[in-house]
Amino acid sequence: MSKECIACGKTDLTKNEIGINIKLLGEKTEAYYCMDCLADYLEVSVQDILDKIEEFKEEGCKLFS
Ligand SMILES: [Zn+2]
């Protein structure tokens, strides 16, 4: 399943990008953002999002690779 960023149209979002959208926007989200646009949307830095992804990975979350 291929997703694209609704803000900038970037295609082929990575597994981690899709995973963090689901985590932060909710499982039922129909809007997916790339890393840059998600950071912009949430008013955080890209690094904050990368840190979050690492946290979820450490918890063993299967949404991330
Ligand atoms: Zn984008």
N, CA, C, O and the ligand as a Tripos MOL2 file, in Angstrom:
@<TRIPOS>MOLECULE
protein
  261   259    66     0     0
PROTEIN
NO_CHARGES

@<TRIPOS>ATOM
      1 N           0.8490   -1.1950    0.0000 N.3       1 MET1
      2 CA          0.0000    0.0000    0.0000 C.3       1 MET1
      3 C           0.8830    1.2430    0.0000 C.2       1 MET1
      4 O           1.7240    1.4300    0.8790 O.2       1 MET1
      5 N           0.6770    2.0630   -0.9800 N.am      2 SER2
      6 CA          1.5000    3.2560   -1.1210 C.3       2 SER2
      7 C           0.7340    4.4790   -0.6400 C.2       2 SER2
      8 O          -0.4160    4.7010   -1.0190 O.2       2 SER2
      9 N           1.3910    5.2640    0.1980 N.am      3 LYS3
     10 CA          0.7460    6.4690    0.7310 C.3       3 LYS3
     11 C           1.5170    7.6860    0.2550 C.2       3 LYS3
     12 O           2.7240    7.6380    0.0160 O.2       3 LYS3
     13 N           0.7850    8.7700    0.1290 N.am      4 GLU4
     14 CA          1.5040   10.0030   -0.1770 C.3       4 GLU4
     15 C           1.1540   11.1010    0.8070 C.2       4 GLU4
     16 O           0.0780   11.1090    1.4030 O.2       4 GLU4
     17 N           2.0830   12.0240    0.9640 N.am      5 CYS5
     18 CA          1.9090   13.1380    1.8810 C.3       5 CYS5
     19 C           0.8040   14.0540    1.3580 C.2       5 CYS5
     20 O           0.8370   14.4810    0.2040 O.2       5 CYS5
     21 N          -0.1820   14.3550    2.2210 N.am      6 ILE6
     22 CA         -1.2760   15.1990    1.7460 C.3       6 ILE6
     23 C          -0.8600   16.6650    1.6530 C.2       6 ILE6
     24 O          -1.5510   17.4690    1.0270 O.2       6 ILE6
     25 N           0.2580   17.0120    2.2690 N.am      7 ALA7
     26 CA          0.6820   18.4120    2.2430 C.3       7 ALA7
     27 C           1.5590   18.7330    1.0310 C.2       7 ALA7
     28 O           1.3340   19.7330    0.3490 O.2       7 ALA7
     29 N           2.5570   17.8860    0.7650 N.am      8 CYS8
     30 CA          3.4830   18.2040   -0.3230 C.3       8 CYS8
     31 C           3.4300   17.2020   -1.4770 C.2       8 CYS8
     32 O           4.0550   17.4080   -2.5170 O.2       8 CYS8
     33 N           2.6770   16.1120   -1.2840 N.am      9 GLY9
     34 CA          2.5240   15.1570   -2.3770 C.3       9 GLY9
     35 C           3.6610   14.1640   -2.5290 C.2       9 GLY9
     36 O           3.6860   13.3900   -3.4860 O.2       9 GLY9
     37 N           4.6070   14.1770   -1.5880 N.am     10 LYS10
     38 CA          5.6920   13.2040   -1.6450 C.3      10 LYS10
     39 C           5.0940   11.8020   -1.6280 C.2      10 LYS10
     40 O           4.2320   11.4960   -0.8040 O.2      10 LYS10
     41 N           5.5520   10.9630   -2.5310 N.am     11 THR11
     42 CA          4.9910    9.6120   -2.6280 C.3      11 THR11
     43 C           5.8920    8.5950   -1.9550 C.2      11 THR11
     44 O           7.0080    8.8980   -1.5330 O.2      11 THR11
     45 N           5.3680    7.3710   -1.8670 N.am     12 ASP12
     46 CA          6.1240    6.2650   -1.2800 C.3      12 ASP12
     47 C           6.6780    6.6030    0.0990 C.2      12 ASP12
     48 O           7.8800    6.4960    0.3410 O.2      12 ASP12
     49 N           5.7950    7.0080    0.9870 N.am     13 LEU13
     50 CA          6.2250    7.2690    2.3580 C.3      13 LEU13
     51 C           6.8000    5.9820    2.9530 C.2      13 LEU13
     52 O           6.3340    4.8840    2.6510 O.2      13 LEU13
     53 N           7.8000    6.1320    3.7860 N.am     14 THR14
     54 CA          8.4520    4.9570    4.3710 C.3      14 THR14
     55 C           7.5710    4.3350    5.4450 C.2      14 THR14
     56 O           6.6080    4.9390    5.9190 O.2      14 THR14
     57 N           7.9250    3.1280    5.8090 N.am     15 LYS15
     58 CA          7.1900    2.4310    6.8560 C.3      15 LYS15
     59 C           7.2070    3.2610    8.1470 C.2      15 LYS15
     60 O           6.1930    3.3630    8.8370 O.2      15 LYS15
     61 N           8.3400    3.8370    8.4600 N.am     16 ASN16
     62 CA          8.4390    4.6380    9.6810 C.3      16 ASN16
     63 C           7.5840    5.8950    9.6030 C.2      16 ASN16
     64 O           6.9750    6.3030   10.5920 O.2      16 ASN16
     65 N           7.5430    6.5000    8.4310 N.am     17 GLU17
     66 CA          6.7060    7.7000    8.2670 C.3      17 GLU17
     67 C           5.2320    7.3490    8.4450 C.2      17 GLU17
     68 O           4.4970    8.0540    9.1360 O.2      17 GLU17
     69 N           4.8160    6.2780    7.8310 N.am     18 ILE18
     70 CA          3.4150    5.8560    7.9650 C.3      18 ILE18
     71 C           3.1150    5.4860    9.4140 C.2      18 ILE18
     72 O           2.0610    5.8280    9.9510 O.2      18 ILE18
     73 N           4.0600    4.7820   10.0380 N.am     19 GLY19
     74 CA          3.8710    4.3590   11.4290 C.3      19 GLY19
     75 C           3.7050    5.5290   12.3780 C.2      19 GLY19
     76 O           2.8420    5.5120   13.2560 O.2      19 GLY19
     77 N           4.5260    6.5360   12.2010 N.am     20 ILE20
     78 CA          4.4570    7.6650   13.1330 C.3      20 ILE20
     79 C           3.1780    8.4860   12.9010 C.2      20 ILE20
     80 O           2.6400    9.0680   13.8430 O.2      20 ILE20
     81 N           2.6990    8.5350   11.6750 N.am     21 ASN21
     82 CA          1.4080    9.1800   11.4070 C.3      21 ASN21
     83 C           0.2970    8.4710   12.1730 C.2      21 ASN21
     84 O          -0.5510    9.1070   12.7990 O.2      21 ASN21
     85 N           0.3190    7.1370   12.1100 N.am     22 ILE22
     86 CA         -0.7110    6.3550   12.7960 C.3      22 ILE22
     87 C          -0.6150    6.5740   14.3120 C.2      22 ILE22
     88 O          -1.6280    6.7020   14.9990 O.2      22 ILE22
     89 N           0.6110    6.6150   14.8120 N.am     23 LYS23
     90 CA          0.8060    6.8100   16.2470 C.3      23 LYS23
     91 C           0.3540    8.1930   16.7080 C.2      23 LYS23
     92 O          -0.2950    8.3320   17.7440 O.2      23 LYS23
     93 N           0.7010    9.2000   15.9330 N.am     24 LEU24
     94 CA          0.4440   10.5680   16.3840 C.3      24 LEU24
     95 C          -0.9130   11.1060   15.9510 C.2      24 LEU24
     96 O          -1.4830   11.9630   16.6280 O.2      24 LEU24
     97 N          -1.4310   10.6210   14.8460 N.am     25 LEU25
     98 CA         -2.7090   11.1480   14.3480 C.3      25 LEU25
     99 C          -3.8660   10.1860   14.6130 C.2      25 LEU25
    100 O          -5.0330   10.5350   14.4310 O.2      25 LEU25
    101 N          -3.5290    8.9870   15.0400 N.am     26 GLY26
    102 CA         -4.5790    8.0150   15.3440 C.3      26 GLY26
    103 C          -4.7180    6.9810   14.2500 C.2      26 GLY26
    104 O          -4.4520    7.2310   13.0740 O.2      26 GLY26
    105 N          -5.1510    5.7910   14.6910 N.am     27 GLU27
    106 CA         -5.2210    4.6540   13.7730 C.3      27 GLU27
    107 C          -6.1610    4.8850   12.6070 C.2      27 GLU27
    108 O          -5.9920    4.3020   11.5360 O.2      27 GLU27
    109 N          -7.1590    5.7430   12.8200 N.am     28 LYS28
    110 CA         -8.1530    5.9350   11.7620 C.3      28 LYS28
    111 C          -7.8000    7.0830   10.8240 C.2      28 LYS28
    112 O          -8.5930    7.4480    9.9560 O.2      28 LYS28
    113 N          -6.6130    7.6490   10.9980 N.am     29 THR29
    114 CA         -6.2620    8.7870   10.1610 C.3      29 THR29
    115 C          -6.2940    8.4250    8.6850 C.2      29 THR29
    116 O          -5.8770    7.3390    8.2830 O.2      29 THR29
    117 N          -6.7990    9.3580    7.8890 N.am     30 GLU30
    118 CA         -6.7580    9.1380    6.4480 C.3      30 GLU30
    119 C          -5.7650   10.0910    5.8230 C.2      30 GLU30
    120 O          -5.5270   10.0640    4.6160 O.2      30 GLU30
    121 N          -5.1850   10.9410    6.6670 N.am     31 ALA31
    122 CA         -4.1920   11.8910    6.1830 C.3      31 ALA31
    123 C          -2.8150   11.4280    6.6440 C.2      31 ALA31
    124 O          -2.5930   11.1480    7.8220 O.2      31 ALA31
    125 N          -1.9140   11.3570    5.7000 N.am     32 TYR32
    126 CA         -0.5420   10.9840    6.0260 C.3      32 TYR32
    127 C           0.3960   12.1020    5.5930 C.2      32 TYR32
    128 O           0.2160   12.7130    4.5400 O.2      32 TYR32
    129 N           1.3780   12.3520    6.4100 N.am     33 TYR33
    130 CA          2.3600   13.3860    6.1030 C.3      33 TYR33
    131 C           3.7490   12.7640    6.0230 C.2      33 TYR33
    132 O           4.0350   11.7730    6.6960 O.2      33 TYR33
    133 N           4.6090   13.3520    5.1970 N.am     34 CYS34
    134 CA          6.0090   12.9440    5.2230 C.3      34 CYS34
    135 C           6.6300   13.5400    6.4960 C.2      34 CYS34
    136 O           5.9990   14.3350    7.1940 O.2      34 CYS34
    137 N           7.8440   13.1510    6.7760 N.am     35 MET35
    138 CA          8.4910   13.5750    8.0230 C.3      35 MET35
    139 C           8.5130   15.1000    8.1700 C.2      35 MET35
    140 O           8.1860   15.6320    9.2320 O.2      35 MET35
    141 N           8.8970   15.7890    7.1110 N.am     36 ASP36
    142 CA          9.0050   17.2550    7.1490 C.3      36 ASP36
    143 C           7.6580   17.9090    7.4060 C.2      36 ASP36
    144 O           7.5400   18.7990    8.2480 O.2      36 ASP36
    145 N           6.6490   17.4670    6.6780 N.am     37 CYS37
    146 CA          5.3300   18.0900    6.7980 C.3      37 CYS37
    147 C           4.6730   17.7320    8.1260 C.2      37 CYS37
    148 O           3.9390   18.5400    8.6960 O.2      37 CYS37
    149 N           4.9330   16.5310    8.6160 N.am     38 LEU38
    150 CA          4.3690   16.1390    9.9110 C.3      38 LEU38
    151 C           4.9570   17.0150   11.0290 C.2      38 LEU38
    152 O           4.2430   17.4590   11.9280 O.2      38 LEU38
    153 N           6.2410   17.2470   10.9530 N.am     39 ALA39
    154 CA          6.8910   18.1110   11.9420 C.3      39 ALA39
    155 C           6.2930   19.5130   11.8880 C.2      39 ALA39
    156 O           6.0230   20.1310   12.9180 O.2      39 ALA39
    157 N           6.0930   19.9960   10.6760 N.am     40 ASP40
    158 CA          5.5020   21.3010   10.4590 C.3      40 ASP40
    159 C           4.0860   21.3600   11.0270 C.2      40 ASP40
    160 O           3.7180   22.3050   11.7250 O.2      40 ASP40
    161 N           3.3090   20.3410   10.7150 N.am     41 TYR41
    162 CA          1.9090   20.2590   11.1350 C.3      41 TYR41
    163 C           1.7920   20.2270   12.6600 C.2      41 TYR41
    164 O           0.9080   20.8590   13.2400 O.2      41 TYR41
    165 N           2.6900   19.4880   13.2940 N.am     42 LEU42
    166 CA          2.6320   19.3380   14.7520 C.3      42 LEU42
    167 C           3.4460   20.4140   15.4730 C.2      42 LEU42
    168 O           3.4770   20.4710   16.7030 O.2      42 LEU42
    169 N           4.0990   21.2600   14.6850 N.am     43 GLU43
    170 CA          4.9260   22.3360   15.2360 C.3      43 GLU43
    171 C           6.0170   21.8020   16.1590 C.2      43 GLU43
    172 O           6.2520   22.3250   17.2480 O.2      43 GLU43
    173 N           6.6640   20.7600   15.6950 N.am     44 VAL44
    174 CA          7.8330   20.2170   16.3910 C.3      44 VAL44
    175 C           8.9530   20.1120   15.3500 C.2      44 VAL44
    176 O           8.7470   20.4080   14.1730 O.2      44 VAL44
    177 N          10.1430   19.6870   15.7980 N.am     45 SER45
    178 CA         11.2330   19.5370   14.8360 C.3      45 SER45
    179 C          11.2540   18.1060   14.3000 C.2      45 SER45
    180 O          10.7280   17.1850   14.9250 O.2      45 SER45
    181 N          11.8670   17.9410   13.1390 N.am     46 VAL46
    182 CA         11.9970   16.6070   12.5690 C.3      46 VAL46
    183 C          12.7250   15.6930   13.5470 C.2      46 VAL46
    184 O          12.4060   14.5100   13.6650 O.2      46 VAL46
    185 N          13.7110   16.2590   14.2490 N.am     47 GLN47
    186 CA         14.4450   15.4610   15.2260 C.3      47 GLN47
    187 C          13.5250   14.9330   16.3270 C.2      47 GLN47
    188 O          13.6820   13.7960   16.7720 O.2      47 GLN47
    189 N          12.5680   15.7490   16.7670 N.am     48 ASP48
    190 CA         11.6100   15.2850   17.7740 C.3      48 ASP48
    191 C          10.8680   14.0480   17.2790 C.2      48 ASP48
    192 O          10.6360   13.0990   18.0270 O.2      48 ASP48
    193 N          10.5060   14.0830   16.0070 N.am     49 ILE49
    194 CA          9.7590   12.9590   15.4400 C.3      49 ILE49
    195 C          10.6510   11.7210   15.3420 C.2      49 ILE49
    196 O          10.2160   10.6060   15.6300 O.2      49 ILE49
    197 N          11.8910   11.9300   14.9350 N.am     50 LEU50
    198 CA         12.8270   10.8030   14.8650 C.3      50 LEU50
    199 C          13.0340   10.1930   16.2480 C.2      50 LEU50
    200 O          13.1230    8.9730   16.3890 O.2      50 LEU50
    201 N          13.1100   11.0460   17.2660 N.am     51 ASP51
    202 CA         13.2510   10.5590   18.6350 C.3      51 ASP51
    203 C          12.0470    9.7120   19.0360 C.2      51 ASP51
    204 O          12.1910    8.6560   19.6530 O.2      51 ASP51
    205 N          10.8620   10.1910   18.6780 N.am     52 LYS52
    206 CA          9.6290    9.4630   18.9690 C.3      52 LYS52
    207 C           9.6520    8.0890   18.3200 C.2      52 LYS52
    208 O           9.2980    7.0850   18.9390 O.2      52 LYS52
    209 N          10.0790    8.0620   17.0520 N.am     53 ILE53
    210 CA         10.1320    6.7930   16.3280 C.3      53 ILE53
    211 C          11.0590    5.8230   17.0600 C.2      53 ILE53
    212 O          10.7460    4.6420   17.2060 O.2      53 ILE53
    213 N          12.2000    6.3360   17.5170 N.am     54 GLU54
    214 CA         13.1390    5.4770   18.2530 C.3      54 GLU54
    215 C          12.4970    4.9380   19.5270 C.2      54 GLU54
    216 O          12.6750    3.7710   19.8780 O.2      54 GLU54
    217 N          11.7450    5.8040   20.2200 N.am     55 GLU55
    218 CA         11.0570    5.3640   21.4420 C.3      55 GLU55
    219 C          10.0920    4.2210   21.1520 C.2      55 GLU55
    220 O          10.0710    3.2110   21.8560 O.2      55 GLU55
    221 N           9.2970    4.3990   20.1080 N.am     56 PHE56
    222 CA          8.3230    3.3640   19.7690 C.3      56 PHE56
    223 C           9.0220    2.0780   19.3660 C.2      56 PHE56
    224 O           8.5760    0.9830   19.7090 O.2      56 PHE56
    225 N          10.1220    2.2150   18.6340 N.am     57 LYS57
    226 CA         10.8740    1.0270   18.2210 C.3      57 LYS57
    227 C          11.3740    0.2740   19.4380 C.2      57 LYS57
    228 O          11.3090   -0.9540   19.4970 O.2      57 LYS57
    229 N          11.8780    1.0340   20.4160 N.am     58 GLU58
    230 CA         12.3960    0.3910   21.6240 C.3      58 GLU58
    231 C          11.2980   -0.3390   22.3840 C.2      58 GLU58
    232 O          11.5500   -1.3320   23.0680 O.2      58 GLU58
    233 N          10.0640    0.1750   22.2520 N.am     59 GLU59
    234 CA          8.9370   -0.5070   22.8880 C.3      59 GLU59
    235 C           8.5270   -1.7540   22.1010 C.2      59 GLU59
    236 O           7.6640   -2.5220   22.5260 O.2      59 GLU59
    237 N           9.1620   -1.9330   20.9560 N.am     60 GLY60
    238 CA          8.8730   -3.1060   20.1380 C.3      60 GLY60
    239 C           7.6690   -2.9360   19.2360 C.2      60 GLY60
    240 O           7.0860   -3.9220   18.7850 O.2      60 GLY60
    241 N           7.2930   -1.7030   18.9700 N.am     61 CYS61
    242 CA          6.1400   -1.4480   18.1190 C.3      61 CYS61
    243 C           6.4160   -1.9300   16.6950 C.2      61 CYS61
    244 O           7.4350   -1.5950   16.0920 O.2      61 CYS61
    245 N           5.4810   -2.7220   16.1800 N.am     62 LYS62
    246 CA          5.6960   -3.3340   14.8690 C.3      62 LYS62
    247 C           5.3780   -2.3980   13.7000 C.2      62 LYS62
    248 O           5.5310   -2.7760   12.5390 O.2      62 LYS62
    249 N           4.9440   -1.2000   14.0070 N.am     63 LEU63
    250 CA          4.6800   -0.2460   12.9240 C.3      63 LEU63
    251 C           5.9810    0.3160   12.3560 C.2      63 LEU63
    252 O           5.9860    0.9690   11.3120 O.2      63 LEU63
    253 N           7.0740    0.0540   13.0520 N.am     64 PHE64
    254 CA          8.3440    0.6660   12.6500 C.3      64 PHE64
    255 C           9.3610   -0.4010   12.2840 C.2      64 PHE64
    256 O           9.2960   -1.5360   12.7580 O.2      64 PHE64
    257 N          10.2880   -0.0210   11.4450 N.am     65 SER65
    258 CA         11.3110   -0.9720   11.0390 C.3      65 SER65
    259 C          12.6850   -0.4590   11.3880 C.2      65 SER65
    260 O          13.6810   -1.1310   11.1200 O.2      65 SER65
    261 ZN          5.2260   16.3480    2.8200 Zn       66 ZN66
@<TRIPOS>BOND
     1     1     2 1
     2     2     3 1
     3     3     4 2
     4     3     5 am
     5     5     6 1
     6     6     7 1
     7     7     8 2
     8     7     9 am
     9     9    10 1
    10    10    11 1
    11    11    12 2
    12    11    13 am
    13    13    14 1
    14    14    15 1
    15    15    16 2
    16    15    17 am
    17    17    18 1
    18    18    19 1
    19    19    20 2
    20    19    21 am
    21    21    22 1
    22    22    23 1
    23    23    24 2
    24    23    25 am
    25    25    26 1
    26    26    27 1
    27    27    28 2
    28    27    29 am
    29    29    30 1
    30    30    31 1
    31    31    32 2
    32    31    33 am
    33    33    34 1
    34    34    35 1
    35    35    36 2
    36    35    37 am
    37    37    38 1
    38    38    39 1
    39    39    40 2
    40    39    41 am
    41    41    42 1
    42    42    43 1
    43    43    44 2
    44    43    45 am
    45    45    46 1
    46    46    47 1
    47    47    48 2
    48    47    49 am
    49    49    50 1
    50    50    51 1
    51    51    52 2
    52    51    53 am
    53    53    54 1
    54    54    55 1
    55    55    56 2
    56    55    57 am
    57    57    58 1
    58    58    59 1
    59    59    60 2
    60    59    61 am
    61    61    62 1
    62    62    63 1
    63    63    64 2
    64    63    65 am
    65    65    66 1
    66    66    67 1
    67    67    68 2
    68    67    69 am
    69    69    70 1
    70    70    71 1
    71    71    72 2
    72    71    73 am
    73    73    74 1
    74    74    75 1
    75    75    76 2
    76    75    77 am
    77    77    78 1
    78    78    79 1
    79    79    80 2
    80    79    81 am
    81    81    82 1
    82    82    83 1
    83    83    84 2
    84    83    85 am
    85    85    86 1
    86    86    87 1
    87    87    88 2
    88    87    89 am
    89    89    90 1
    90    90    91 1
    91    91    92 2
    92    91    93 am
    93    93    94 1
    94    94    95 1
    95    95    96 2
    96    95    97 am
    97    97    98 1
    98    98    99 1
    99    99   100 2
   100    99   101 am
   101   101   102 1
   102   102   103 1
   103   103   104 2
   104   103   105 am
   105   105   106 1
   106   106   107 1
   107   107   108 2
   108   107   109 am
   109   109   110 1
   110   110   111 1
   111   111   112 2
   112   111   113 am
   113   113   114 1
   114   114   115 1
   115   115   116 2
   116   115   117 am
   117   117   118 1
   118   118   119 1
   119   119   120 2
   120   119   121 am
   121   121   122 1
   122   122   123 1
   123   123   124 2
   124   123   125 am
   125   125   126 1
   126   126   127 1
   127   127   128 2
   128   127   129 am
   129   129   130 1
   130   130   131 1
   131   131   132 2
   132   131   133 am
   133   133   134 1
   134   134   135 1
   135   135   136 2
   136   135   137 am
   137   137   138 1
   138   138   139 1
   139   139   140 2
   140   139   141 am
   141   141   142 1
   142   142   143 1
   143   143   144 2
   144   143   145 am
   145   145   146 1
   146   146   147 1
   147   147   148 2
   148   147   149 am
   149   149   150 1
   150   150   151 1
   151   151   152 2
   152   151   153 am
   153   153   154 1
   154   154   155 1
   155   155   156 2
   156   155   157 am
   157   157   158 1
   158   158   159 1
   159   159   160 2
   160   159   161 am
   161   161   162 1
   162   162   163 1
   163   163   164 2
   164   163   165 am
   165   165   166 1
   166   166   167 1
   167   167   168 2
   168   167   169 am
   169   169   170 1
   170   170   171 1
   171   171   172 2
   172   171   173 am
   173   173   174 1
   174   174   175 1
   175   175   176 2
   176   175   177 am
   177   177   178 1
   178   178   179 1
   179   179   180 2
   180   179   181 am
   181   181   182 1
   182   182   183 1
   183   183   184 2
   184   183   185 am
   185   185   186 1
   186   186   187 1
   187   187   188 2
   188   187   189 am
   189   189   190 1
   190   190   191 1
   191   191   192 2
   192   191   193 am
   193   193   194 1
   194   194   195 1
   195   195   196 2
   196   195   197 am
   197   197   198 1
   198   198   199 1
   199   199   200 2
   200   199   201 am
   201   201   202 1
   202   202   203 1
   203   203   204 2
   204   203   205 am
   205   205   206 1
   206   206   207 1
   207   207   208 2
   208   207   209 am
   209   209   210 1
   210   210   211 1
   211   211   212 2
   212   211   213 am
   213   213   214 1
   214   214   215 1
   215   215   216 2
   216   215   217 am
   217   217   218 1
   218   218   219 1
   219   219   220 2
   220   219   221 am
   221   221   222 1
   222   222   223 1
   223   223   224 2
   224   223   225 am
   225   225   226 1
   226   226   227 1
   227   227   228 2
   228   227   229 am
   229   229   230 1
   230   230   231 1
   231   231   232 2
   232   231   233 am
   233   233   234 1
   234   234   235 1
   235   235   236 2
   236   235   237 am
   237   237   238 1
   238   238   239 1
   239   239   240 2
   240   239   241 am
   241   241   242 1
   242   242   243 1
   243   243   244 2
   244   243   245 am
   245   245   246 1
   246   246   247 1
   247   247   248 2
   248   247   249 am
   249   249   250 1
   250   250   251 1
   251   251   252 2
   252   251   253 am
   253   253   254 1
   254   254   255 1
   255   255   256 2
   256   255   257 am
   257   257   258 1
   258   258   259 1
   259   259   260 2
@<TRIPOS>SUBSTRUCTURE
     1 MET1         2 RESIDUE 1 A MET
     2 SER2         6 RESIDUE 1 A SER
     3 LYS3        10 RESIDUE 1 A LYS
     4 GLU4        14 RESIDUE 1 A GLU
     5 CYS5        18 RESIDUE 1 A CYS
     6 ILE6        22 RESIDUE 1 A ILE
     7 ALA7        26 RESIDUE 1 A ALA
     8 CYS8        30 RESIDUE 1 A CYS
     9 GLY9        34 RESIDUE 1 A GLY
    10 LYS10       38 RESIDUE 1 A LYS
    11 THR11       42 RESIDUE 1 A THR
    12 ASP12       46 RESIDUE 1 A ASP
    13 LEU13       50 RESIDUE 1 A LEU
    14 THR14       54 RESIDUE 1 A THR
    15 LYS15       58 RESIDUE 1 A LYS
    16 ASN16       62 RESIDUE 1 A ASN
    17 GLU17       66 RESIDUE 1 A GLU
    18 ILE18       70 RESIDUE 1 A ILE
    19 GLY19       74 RESIDUE 1 A GLY
    20 ILE20       78 RESIDUE 1 A ILE
    21 ASN21       82 RESIDUE 1 A ASN
    22 ILE22       86 RESIDUE 1 A ILE
    23 LYS23       90 RESIDUE 1 A LYS
    24 LEU24       94 RESIDUE 1 A LEU
    25 LEU25       98 RESIDUE 1 A LEU
    26 GLY26      102 RESIDUE 1 A GLY
    27 GLU27      106 RESIDUE 1 A GLU
    28 LYS28      110 RESIDUE 1 A LYS
    29 THR29      114 RESIDUE 1 A THR
    30 GLU30      118 RESIDUE 1 A GLU
    31 ALA31      122 RESIDUE 1 A ALA
    32 TYR32      126 RESIDUE 1 A TYR
    33 TYR33      130 RESIDUE 1 A TYR
    34 CYS34      134 RESIDUE 1 A CYS
    35 MET35      138 RESIDUE 1 A MET
    36 ASP36      142 RESIDUE 1 A ASP
    37 CYS37      146 RESIDUE 1 A CYS
    38 LEU38      150 RESIDUE 1 A LEU
    39 ALA39      154 RESIDUE 1 A ALA
    40 ASP40      158 RESIDUE 1 A ASP
    41 TYR41      162 RESIDUE 1 A TYR
    42 LEU42      166 RESIDUE 1 A LEU
    43 GLU43      170 RESIDUE 1 A GLU
    44 VAL44      174 RESIDUE 1 A VAL
    45 SER45      178 RESIDUE 1 A SER
    46 VAL46      182 RESIDUE 1 A VAL
    47 GLN47      186 RESIDUE 1 A GLN
    48 ASP48      190 RESIDUE 1 A ASP
    49 ILE49      194 RESIDUE 1 A ILE
    50 LEU50      198 RESIDUE 1 A LEU
    51 ASP51      202 RESIDUE 1 A ASP
    52 LYS52      206 RESIDUE 1 A LYS
    53 ILE53      210 RESIDUE 1 A ILE
    54 GLU54      214 RESIDUE 1 A GLU
    55 GLU55      218 RESIDUE 1 A GLU
    56 PHE56      222 RESIDUE 1 A PHE
    57 LYS57      226 RESIDUE 1 A LYS
    58 GLU58      230 RESIDUE 1 A GLU
    59 GLU59      234 RESIDUE 1 A GLU
    60 GLY60      238 RESIDUE 1 A GLY
    61 CYS61      242 RESIDUE 1 A CYS
    62 LYS62      246 RESIDUE 1 A LYS
    63 LEU63      250 RESIDUE 1 A LEU
    64 PHE64      254 RESIDUE 1 A PHE
    65 SER65      258 RESIDUE 1 A SER
    66 ZN66       261 GROUP 0 **** ****
